[in-house]
Amino acid sequence: MSRVSAHKEHRGAHCYEYVAVDAQGAGCRALVHADTQKAAIAQLRDQNLIPLELREYQEKSSWDRFRAPAFSPCSMNRHERLVFLERLGTLVDAGLSLDEVLGAMENEEKLGRRRRVVHTLRDDLRSGSSFAQALAKYPRIFPPLWISMLEAGERAGQLAAAITRLARFAEDEQSLRHDVQGALAYPLFLLLTGLGVCMFLLVRVVPELRGLFMDMRMELPLPTQLLVTFSTGMEKHGLAVLGGVCLCGFGLWCFFQSRTGRPVWDALCLRLPIWGVVNRQQHQAQICGALSALLQSGVPLSEALGALCSLTQNVKFSKGLHRVQEAVVAGTSLASAFRDERILRPFDVQMLEAGERGGRLVSMLQTMQKLALREVKIRQKVMLSLVEPVLILALGSGVGFLVLAVLLPLFRMSELVG
């Protein structure tokens, strides 16, 4: 049971984990997607595998998914994966063998967790595994889309070109992710800064003035009464309130990561004003870019659609891509399948249909990706131009209320003294 294989087809709604042996007696453990257990067994037999164990795959819990990246002995983040891929493509394109490239990378790596990944990949290559099979042992690090592209490149004898193409796609994907995160950074900074100022006034300034207000023995203005009451409550029950907020936040996070809550969160993200459009366009750009890269690498259309299912984290898009794949396997054109699922806009479907008719599907998908990326950037600017004034107005109103509540009794006291 030393060899691990990856099954890339995603044609069913259920996922099964299996242990099997091939004709040479070598063992393998992986996942297979099928409608029923019988269908899963049939798929394994079609691959000349004899199933020894088959059970429905149990998804990791929210806590397991939370702690896995931080505590896994063999892991890479997105940036590390991109650097690994770029270095690999550069050295392979220069004429070095994979064994030489991985050996150089292993000697260079300082972190033990990355070194273990590279060392294992090199050992697998020396034992006779293909590069795609070696990468498939780390499904948390290398997604099925990567495996499909590299396997197609190996079959065609163009591994260096496949690695370069994959590195370009991964760089575009990370650039898109950074653009979206960058668009949210400034509004988030404004929000946290404003909340910090308000909390400082409530915790440090208002308690100092509260005694003075009480000694004045006069009726306080309504804003000051509200502020004093709120400050007193925070002083007595602040830790309990903070703990309750953190607990509720963690509970919501766990719910939205569960099988029941994830579709709710994904649907909410697609329906939010402006941000929902940005999110949808981001997924469309990701789908078009990945599909064009897979087809350009020589991956068959049905297999490419199967790899796309695991690319997007949005449940709605993932299920829609499953149905698109099933429709294409049944003989439906790609444009018609996307039109029925409404994953792409009508205009994008027309472009896809024109690409199919003219035999320019890959170039049309690349054009669709560029248009989607351009629209994402435009929508981001619109979102920022709307969010920033609203946040500034809201935070200014909050701070203004606090200042007014503090100054009103002081003004009244000066009038009484005068």
C-alpha positions as CSV (number, residue, x, y, z in Angstrom):
1,M,0.0,0.0,0.0
2,S,2.9,2.4,-0.7
3,R,1.6,4.0,-3.9
4,V,-1.0,6.7,-3.8
5,S,-3.0,7.6,-6.8
6,A,-5.4,10.5,-7.6
7,H,-8.7,10.0,-9.3
8,K,-9.6,13.1,-11.2
9,E,-13.1,12.4,-12.5
10,H,-16.0,14.2,-10.7
11,R,-19.0,12.8,-12.4
12,G,-21.2,12.1,-9.4
13,A,-22.7,13.8,-6.4
14,H,-21.1,11.4,-3.9
15,C,-17.4,11.0,-3.0
16,Y,-16.0,7.6,-2.0
17,E,-12.7,6.7,-0.5
18,Y,-11.2,3.4,-1.7
19,V,-8.3,1.1,-1.2
20,A,-7.5,-1.1,-4.3
21,V,-4.7,-3.0,-6.0
22,D,-3.8,-3.0,-9.7
23,A,-2.8,-5.9,-12.0
24,Q,0.8,-5.8,-10.7
25,G,-0.4,-6.0,-7.1
26,A,0.5,-2.4,-6.2
27,G,-1.8,-0.8,-3.7
28,C,-3.4,2.6,-4.0
29,R,-5.6,4.8,-1.9
30,A,-7.6,7.7,-3.3
31,L,-11.0,9.2,-3.9
32,V,-13.6,8.4,-6.6
33,H,-16.8,10.4,-7.5
34,A,-19.9,8.4,-8.5
35,D,-23.7,8.4,-8.0
36,T,-23.7,5.1,-6.1
37,Q,-21.3,2.5,-4.7
38,K,-21.9,0.2,-7.6
39,A,-21.0,3.0,-10.1
40,A,-17.8,3.7,-8.1
41,I,-16.8,0.0,-8.2
42,A,-17.5,-0.1,-11.9
43,Q,-15.3,3.0,-12.5
44,L,-12.5,1.3,-10.5
45,R,-12.8,-1.9,-12.5
46,D,-12.7,0.1,-15.8
47,Q,-9.3,1.3,-14.6
48,N,-8.1,-2.3,-14.0
49,L,-8.2,-1.8,-10.2
50,I,-9.5,-4.4,-7.8
51,P,-11.3,-2.6,-4.9
52,L,-10.5,-3.9,-1.4
53,E,-12.3,-1.3,0.6
54,L,-14.8,1.4,-0.4
55,R,-16.6,3.8,1.9
56,E,-18.2,7.2,1.6
57,Y,-15.7,10.0,2.2
58,Q,-16.3,12.0,5.3
59,E,-15.5,15.6,5.0
60,K,-13.2,17.1,7.5
61,S,-14.7,19.1,10.4
62,S,-14.4,22.9,10.5
63,W,-11.8,22.6,13.3
64,D,-9.7,20.2,11.2
65,R,-9.8,22.5,8.2
66,F,-8.9,25.4,10.5
67,R,-5.8,23.8,12.1
68,A,-4.6,21.7,9.1
69,P,-2.7,24.4,7.3
70,A,-0.9,25.6,10.5
71,F,0.0,22.2,12.0
72,S,0.4,20.0,9.0
73,P,4.0,18.6,8.8
74,C,3.9,18.9,5.0
75,S,2.2,22.0,3.7
76,M,2.7,25.1,1.5
77,N,0.7,28.3,1.3
78,R,-0.4,29.8,-2.1
79,H,2.7,32.0,-2.4
80,E,5.1,29.1,-1.7
81,R,3.3,26.9,-4.2
82,L,3.7,29.7,-6.8
83,V,7.4,30.1,-6.1
84,F,7.9,26.3,-6.3
85,L,6.1,26.2,-9.6
86,E,8.0,29.1,-11.1
87,R,11.4,27.8,-10.1
88,L,10.5,24.3,-11.3
89,G,9.4,25.6,-14.7
90,T,12.5,27.8,-15.1
91,L,15.0,25.0,-14.4
92,V,13.1,22.4,-16.4
93,D,12.9,24.7,-19.3
94,A,16.7,25.3,-19.0
95,G,17.2,21.6,-19.7
96,L,17.7,20.1,-16.2
97,S,15.9,16.9,-15.3
98,L,13.2,16.8,-12.7
99,D,15.5,14.9,-10.3
100,E,18.2,17.5,-10.6
101,V,15.7,20.4,-10.1
102,L,14.1,18.8,-7.1
103,G,17.5,18.0,-5.6
104,A,18.6,21.6,-5.9
105,M,15.3,22.8,-4.4
106,E,15.6,20.4,-1.5
107,N,19.1,21.6,-0.7
108,E,17.9,25.2,-0.8
109,E,14.8,24.8,1.4
110,K,15.2,25.9,5.0
111,L,11.8,25.1,6.4
112,G,11.4,21.4,7.2
113,R,7.8,21.1,6.1
114,R,8.6,22.3,2.5
115,R,11.8,20.2,2.4
116,R,9.8,17.1,3.3
117,V,7.4,17.7,0.4
118,V,10.2,18.1,-2.1
119,H,12.1,15.1,-0.7
120,T,9.1,12.9,-1.1
121,L,8.4,14.1,-4.6
122,R,12.0,13.2,-5.6
123,D,11.8,9.8,-4.0
124,D,8.6,9.0,-5.9
125,L,10.2,10.0,-9.2
126,R,13.1,7.7,-8.5
127,S,10.8,4.9,-7.7
128,G,9.2,5.1,-11.1
129,S,6.1,7.3,-10.5
130,S,5.3,10.1,-12.9
131,F,5.5,13.7,-11.7
132,A,1.7,14.0,-11.7
133,Q,1.4,10.9,-9.6
134,A,3.9,12.2,-7.1
135,L,2.1,15.5,-6.8
136,A,-1.2,13.7,-6.3
137,K,0.0,12.4,-2.9
138,Y,-0.6,15.9,-1.6
139,P,-4.1,16.9,-2.6
140,R,-4.2,19.6,0.1
141,I,-1.2,21.3,-1.6
142,F,-1.6,20.5,-5.3
143,P,-5.2,20.7,-6.6
144,P,-6.6,18.3,-9.2
145,L,-6.4,21.0,-11.9
146,W,-2.6,21.1,-11.5
147,I,-2.4,17.3,-11.7
148,S,-4.5,17.2,-14.9
149,M,-2.4,19.8,-16.7
150,L,0.9,18.2,-15.7
151,E,-0.3,14.7,-16.6
152,A,-1.4,15.9,-20.0
153,G,2.0,17.6,-20.5
154,E,3.8,14.5,-19.5
155,R,1.8,12.4,-22.0
156,A,2.5,14.8,-24.8
157,G,6.2,15.1,-23.9
158,Q,5.8,18.8,-23.1
159,L,6.1,18.9,-19.4
160,A,8.2,22.1,-19.4
161,A,5.5,24.0,-21.4
162,A,2.8,22.6,-19.1
163,I,4.6,23.8,-16.0
164,T,5.2,27.3,-17.6
165,R,1.5,27.5,-18.5
166,L,0.4,26.3,-15.1
167,A,2.7,28.9,-13.4
168,R,1.2,31.7,-15.5
169,F,-2.3,30.5,-14.6
170,A,-1.4,30.3,-10.9
171,E,0.1,33.8,-11.0
172,D,-3.0,35.2,-12.6
173,E,-5.2,33.5,-10.0
174,Q,-3.1,34.9,-7.1
175,S,-3.0,38.4,-8.7
176,L,-6.8,38.3,-8.9
177,R,-7.1,37.2,-5.2
178,H,-4.7,39.9,-4.1
179,D,-6.6,42.6,-6.0
180,V,-9.8,41.6,-4.3
181,Q,-8.1,41.5,-0.9
182,G,-6.5,44.8,-1.5
183,A,-9.9,46.4,-2.4
184,L,-11.1,45.4,1.1
185,A,-8.0,46.4,3.0
186,Y,-8.6,50.1,3.2
187,P,-12.3,50.0,4.2
188,L,-11.4,47.4,6.8
189,F,-8.6,49.6,8.1
190,L,-11.0,52.6,8.4
191,L,-13.5,50.4,10.2
192,L,-11.0,49.0,12.7
193,T,-9.5,52.5,13.3
194,G,-12.9,54.0,14.0
195,L,-13.9,51.2,16.4
196,G,-10.6,51.6,18.2
197,V,-11.1,55.3,18.7
198,C,-14.6,54.7,20.0
199,M,-13.5,52.0,22.4
200,F,-10.6,54.2,23.7
201,L,-13.1,57.0,24.4
202,L,-15.5,54.6,26.1
203,V,-12.9,52.8,28.2
204,R,-10.5,55.6,29.1
205,V,-12.0,59.0,28.7
206,V,-15.7,58.5,29.6
207,P,-15.0,56.8,33.0
208,E,-12.7,59.7,34.0
209,L,-15.5,62.2,33.2
210,R,-18.3,60.1,34.7
211,G,-17.5,61.1,38.3
212,L,-17.4,64.7,37.3
213,F,-20.8,64.5,35.7
214,M,-22.2,62.8,38.8
215,D,-20.8,65.5,41.1
216,M,-22.4,68.3,39.0
217,R,-25.8,67.3,40.5
218,M,-27.7,68.5,37.4
219,E,-29.8,66.8,34.8
220,L,-27.6,65.4,32.1
221,P,-28.4,65.8,28.4
222,L,-29.9,62.7,26.8
223,P,-26.7,61.9,24.7
224,T,-24.7,62.1,27.9
225,Q,-27.1,59.9,29.8
226,L,-27.0,57.2,27.1
227,L,-23.2,57.4,27.0
228,V,-22.8,57.1,30.8
229,T,-25.2,54.1,30.9
230,F,-23.4,52.4,28.0
231,S,-20.0,53.0,29.6
232,T,-21.1,51.7,33.0
233,G,-22.5,48.6,31.4
234,M,-19.3,48.0,29.4
235,E,-17.3,48.4,32.5
236,K,-19.3,45.8,34.5
237,H,-20.0,43.3,31.7
238,G,-17.5,44.2,29.0
239,L,-15.6,40.9,29.2
240,A,-18.8,38.9,29.1
241,V,-20.0,40.8,26.1
242,L,-16.6,40.4,24.3
243,G,-16.6,36.7,25.1
244,G,-20.2,36.4,23.8
245,V,-19.4,38.2,20.6
246,C,-16.3,36.0,20.0
247,L,-18.3,32.9,20.7
248,C,-21.1,33.9,18.4
249,G,-18.5,34.7,15.7
250,F,-16.8,31.4,16.0
251,G,-20.1,29.6,16.0
252,L,-21.1,31.4,12.8
253,W,-17.8,30.6,11.2
254,C,-18.2,26.9,12.0
255,F,-21.8,26.9,10.7
256,F,-20.7,28.6,7.4
257,Q,-17.9,26.0,7.0
258,S,-20.3,23.1,7.5
259,R,-22.2,21.2,4.7
260,T,-25.4,22.9,5.7
261,G,-24.1,26.5,6.2
262,R,-21.6,26.7,3.3
263,P,-24.3,26.9,0.6
264,V,-26.0,29.6,2.6
265,W,-22.8,31.7,2.8
266,D,-22.0,31.1,-0.9
267,A,-25.5,32.2,-1.9
268,L,-25.2,35.3,0.3
269,C,-21.9,36.3,-1.2
270,L,-23.4,36.2,-4.7
271,R,-26.4,38.3,-3.7
272,L,-24.7,41.2,-2.0
273,P,-25.0,44.5,-3.8
274,I,-21.9,45.2,-5.9
275,W,-19.7,42.7,-4.0
276,G,-21.9,39.9,-5.3
277,V,-21.2,40.9,-8.9
278,V,-17.5,41.2,-8.2
279,N,-17.5,37.7,-6.6
280,R,-19.4,36.2,-9.5
281,Q,-17.1,37.8,-12.1
282,Q,-14.1,36.6,-10.1
283,H,-15.3,33.0,-10.3
284,Q,-16.1,33.4,-14.0
285,A,-12.6,34.7,-14.7
286,Q,-11.1,31.8,-12.7
287,I,-13.2,29.2,-14.6
288,C,-12.4,30.6,-18.0
289,G,-8.7,30.9,-17.3
290,A,-8.4,27.4,-15.8
291,L,-10.5,25.8,-18.6
292,S,-8.4,27.5,-21.3
293,A,-5.2,26.4,-19.6
294,L,-6.4,22.8,-19.3
295,L,-7.5,22.6,-22.9
296,Q,-4.3,24.2,-24.2
297,S,-2.3,21.5,-22.3
298,G,-4.2,18.8,-24.1
299,V,-6.6,17.7,-21.3
300,P,-9.9,16.4,-22.8
301,L,-12.9,18.6,-22.3
302,S,-14.9,16.3,-19.9
303,E,-11.8,15.7,-17.8
304,A,-11.0,19.4,-17.7
305,L,-14.5,20.2,-16.5
306,G,-14.1,17.5,-13.8
307,A,-10.9,19.2,-12.6
308,L,-12.7,22.6,-12.5
309,C,-15.2,21.2,-10.0
310,S,-12.6,21.2,-7.2
311,L,-11.1,24.6,-8.3
312,T,-13.9,26.9,-7.1
313,Q,-14.8,27.0,-3.4
314,N,-18.3,28.2,-4.1
315,V,-20.8,25.3,-3.7
316,K,-23.2,26.7,-6.3
317,F,-20.5,27.0,-9.0
318,S,-19.0,23.6,-8.1
319,K,-22.4,21.8,-8.4
320,G,-23.1,23.7,-11.6
321,L,-19.8,22.6,-13.1
322,H,-20.6,19.0,-12.1
323,R,-23.9,19.2,-14.1
324,V,-22.1,20.9,-17.0
325,Q,-19.6,18.0,-17.1
326,E,-22.4,15.5,-17.1
327,A,-24.2,17.3,-19.9
328,V,-21.1,17.5,-22.1
329,V,-20.4,13.8,-21.5
330,A,-24.0,13.1,-22.6
331,G,-23.4,15.0,-25.9
332,T,-24.5,18.5,-25.2
333,S,-22.3,21.4,-26.5
334,L,-20.3,23.3,-23.9
335,A,-22.2,26.6,-24.6
336,S,-25.6,24.9,-24.2
337,A,-24.5,23.2,-20.9
338,F,-23.4,26.6,-19.5
339,R,-26.5,28.3,-20.7
340,D,-28.7,25.8,-18.8
341,E,-26.8,26.2,-15.6
342,R,-26.6,30.0,-15.8
343,I,-23.0,30.0,-14.5
344,L,-22.0,32.4,-17.2
345,R,-23.8,35.5,-18.4
346,P,-25.8,35.3,-21.7
347,F,-23.2,37.4,-23.5
348,D,-20.4,35.1,-22.3
349,V,-22.4,32.0,-23.4
350,Q,-22.7,33.6,-26.9
351,M,-18.9,34.1,-27.0
352,L,-18.4,30.5,-26.0
353,E,-20.8,29.3,-28.7
354,A,-19.0,31.4,-31.3
355,G,-15.6,29.9,-30.1
356,E,-17.0,26.4,-30.5
357,R,-18.4,27.0,-34.0
358,G,-15.2,28.7,-35.2
359,G,-12.8,26.1,-33.6
360,R,-11.3,28.9,-31.4
361,L,-12.5,27.7,-28.0
362,V,-9.2,28.3,-26.2
363,S,-8.6,31.8,-27.5
364,M,-12.3,32.7,-26.8
365,L,-12.0,31.5,-23.2
366,Q,-8.8,33.6,-22.8
367,T,-10.7,36.6,-24.1
368,M,-13.5,36.0,-21.7
369,Q,-11.1,35.8,-18.8
370,K,-9.5,39.1,-19.8
371,L,-12.9,40.8,-20.0
372,A,-14.0,39.3,-16.6
373,L,-10.8,40.5,-15.0
374,R,-11.2,44.0,-16.4
375,E,-14.8,44.1,-15.1
376,V,-13.7,42.9,-11.7
377,K,-11.2,45.8,-11.4
378,I,-13.9,48.3,-12.6
379,R,-16.4,47.0,-10.0
380,Q,-13.8,47.2,-7.3
381,K,-13.2,50.9,-8.0
382,V,-17.0,51.5,-7.9
383,M,-17.3,49.6,-4.6
384,L,-14.4,51.5,-3.0
385,S,-15.9,54.8,-4.2
386,L,-19.2,53.9,-2.4
387,V,-17.9,52.2,0.7
388,E,-15.3,54.8,1.7
389,P,-17.7,57.7,2.1
390,V,-20.3,55.6,3.8
391,L,-17.7,54.3,6.3
392,I,-16.3,57.8,6.9
393,L,-19.8,59.2,7.5
394,A,-20.7,56.4,9.9
395,L,-17.5,56.6,11.9
396,G,-17.6,60.4,11.9
397,S,-21.2,60.2,13.2
398,G,-20.2,57.8,16.0
399,V,-17.1,59.8,17.1
400,G,-19.2,63.0,16.8
401,F,-21.9,61.6,19.1
402,L,-19.2,60.7,21.7
403,V,-17.6,64.1,21.6
404,L,-21.0,65.8,21.7
405,A,-22.1,63.7,24.7
406,V,-18.9,64.7,26.5
407,L,-19.0,68.4,25.7
408,L,-22.7,69.2,26.2
409,P,-22.6,68.9,30.1
410,L,-19.3,70.9,30.1
411,F,-21.0,73.7,28.2
412,R,-24.0,73.6,30.5
413,M,-21.7,73.7,33.6
414,S,-19.8,76.7,32.2
415,E,-23.1,78.5,31.7
416,L,-24.1,77.8,35.3
417,V,-20.7,79.0,36.6
418,G,-21.0,82.1,34.4
